[in-house]
Amino acid sequence: MMGNIETICVDLNDWNAVQTALESVGPIDLVVNNAGMCLLEAIGSITEESVDKQLSLNVKAVINVSQTVAKQWIRDKRKGAIVNISSQSSMRALREHLVYCGSKGAVDQITRVLALELAQHNIRVNSVNPTVVWTDLAKIVWADPIVSGAMKSRIPLGRFAEPEEVADAVTFLLSDRAAMITGVTLPVDGGFLAT
């Protein structure tokens, strides 16, 4: 998958700005919905602002970007592929992750509905559901060996995912090698969900 990549900056929480930005570039070949946020809060301390922020970015933005691009593909009679970045937490409850877990569960179901409705237009939609990915941010959040050790002990492979391992799964699902795959949620979790 080689080609030109054009970067545009837009606030994904601004519904109309996202549509305008996506309609101003063209043509779009593939979509990866990768923006997201997680605010850790225990039951009883969750705020309306926290719920709104997480649902807006983790759920509404996925719907908006996906349907805006899908409408272009349908109009232009072009095939396409969308990969949504979900999380292992869509399928496993984690303490202090109520809103995040709920939002990622929504992403998985959005993936399935998009796959169902868009298949007739040769548009495939899948999600990748990673464990903790060892990014610079994760290295700060999970720096405490007690905290990271507790999570790693639940992962049979005994480590967090590297960014390239998630990117490889996304690249495969976007490629024509995955031409018969749509509507799946693919864990990249070192076996976390198997335990």
GIDA-V532013 format. One record per residue. N is the residue number from 1. SS is DSSP state (~ for helix, > for strand, _ for the rest). D_FIRST is the distance of its C-alpha to the first C-alpha in whole Angstrom. Layout:
# GIDA-V532013
n->{N | N}
ss->{SS | SS}
d_first->{D_FIRST | D_FIRST}
This chain:
# GIDA-V532013
n->{1 | 2 | 3 | 4 | 5 | 6 | 7 | 8 | 9 | 10 | 11 | 12 | 13 | 14 | 15 | 16 | 17 | 18 | 19 | 20 | 21 | 22 | 23 | 24 | 25 | 26 | 27 | 28 | 29 | 30 | 31 | 32 | 33 | 34 | 35 | 36 | 37 | 38 | 39 | 40 | 41 | 42 | 43 | 44 | 45 | 46 | 47 | 48 | 49 | 50 | 51 | 52 | 53 | 54 | 55 | 56 | 57 | 58 | 59 | 60 | 61 | 62 | 63 | 64 | 65 | 66 | 67 | 68 | 69 | 70 | 71 | 72 | 73 | 74 | 75 | 76 | 77 | 78 | 79 | 80 | 81 | 82 | 83 | 84 | 85 | 86 | 87 | 88 | 89 | 90 | 91 | 92 | 93 | 94 | 95 | 96 | 97 | 98 | 99 | 100 | 101 | 102 | 103 | 104 | 105 | 106 | 107 | 108 | 109 | 110 | 111 | 112 | 113 | 114 | 115 | 116 | 117 | 118 | 119 | 120 | 121 | 122 | 123 | 124 | 125 | 126 | 127 | 128 | 129 | 130 | 131 | 132 | 133 | 134 | 135 | 136 | 137 | 138 | 139 | 140 | 141 | 142 | 143 | 144 | 145 | 146 | 147 | 148 | 149 | 150 | 151 | 152 | 153 | 154 | 155 | 156 | 157 | 158 | 159 | 160 | 161 | 162 | 163 | 164 | 165 | 166 | 167 | 168 | 169 | 170 | 171 | 172 | 173 | 174 | 175 | 176 | 177 | 178 | 179 | 180 | 181 | 182 | 183 | 184 | 185 | 186 | 187 | 188 | 189 | 190 | 191 | 192 | 193 | 194 | 195}
ss->{_ | _ | _ | _ | _ | _ | _ | _ | _ | _ | _ | _ | _ | _ | ~ | ~ | ~ | ~ | ~ | ~ | ~ | ~ | ~ | ~ | _ | _ | _ | _ | _ | > | > | > | > | _ | _ | _ | _ | _ | _ | _ | > | _ | _ | _ | _ | _ | _ | ~ | ~ | ~ | ~ | ~ | ~ | ~ | ~ | ~ | ~ | ~ | ~ | ~ | ~ | ~ | ~ | ~ | ~ | ~ | ~ | ~ | ~ | ~ | ~ | ~ | ~ | ~ | ~ | _ | _ | _ | _ | > | > | > | > | > | > | _ | _ | ~ | ~ | ~ | _ | _ | _ | _ | _ | _ | > | ~ | ~ | ~ | ~ | ~ | ~ | ~ | ~ | ~ | ~ | ~ | ~ | ~ | ~ | ~ | ~ | ~ | ~ | ~ | ~ | ~ | ~ | ~ | ~ | _ | > | > | > | > | > | > | > | > | _ | _ | > | _ | _ | ~ | ~ | ~ | ~ | ~ | ~ | _ | _ | _ | ~ | ~ | ~ | ~ | ~ | ~ | ~ | ~ | _ | _ | _ | _ | _ | _ | _ | _ | > | _ | ~ | ~ | ~ | ~ | ~ | ~ | ~ | ~ | ~ | ~ | ~ | ~ | _ | ~ | ~ | ~ | _ | _ | _ | _ | _ | _ | > | > | > | > | _ | _ | _ | ~ | ~ | ~ | _}
d_first->{0 | 4 | 7 | 10 | 11 | 14 | 17 | 20 | 23 | 24 | 27 | 25 | 29 | 30 | 29 | 30 | 28 | 25 | 25 | 26 | 23 | 20 | 22 | 22 | 19 | 17 | 15 | 13 | 10 | 10 | 13 | 14 | 18 | 18 | 22 | 25 | 28 | 31 | 34 | 37 | 40 | 43 | 44 | 47 | 45 | 42 | 42 | 41 | 40 | 37 | 37 | 36 | 33 | 32 | 31 | 30 | 27 | 26 | 27 | 28 | 25 | 23 | 25 | 25 | 21 | 20 | 23 | 22 | 19 | 20 | 22 | 20 | 18 | 21 | 23 | 20 | 20 | 16 | 15 | 13 | 12 | 14 | 15 | 18 | 19 | 23 | 25 | 27 | 30 | 29 | 31 | 33 | 36 | 36 | 39 | 39 | 35 | 37 | 35 | 32 | 32 | 33 | 30 | 28 | 29 | 29 | 25 | 25 | 27 | 26 | 22 | 25 | 26 | 23 | 22 | 25 | 25 | 22 | 21 | 24 | 21 | 18 | 17 | 16 | 17 | 18 | 19 | 19 | 22 | 22 | 26 | 26 | 24 | 25 | 24 | 26 | 28 | 28 | 30 | 33 | 33 | 33 | 35 | 38 | 38 | 41 | 38 | 35 | 37 | 38 | 35 | 33 | 36 | 35 | 32 | 32 | 30 | 32 | 29 | 27 | 23 | 21 | 18 | 16 | 17 | 16 | 13 | 12 | 14 | 12 | 8 | 10 | 12 | 9 | 7 | 10 | 11 | 13 | 14 | 18 | 18 | 19 | 22 | 21 | 22 | 21 | 23 | 21 | 25 | 26 | 29 | 30 | 30 | 32 | 35}
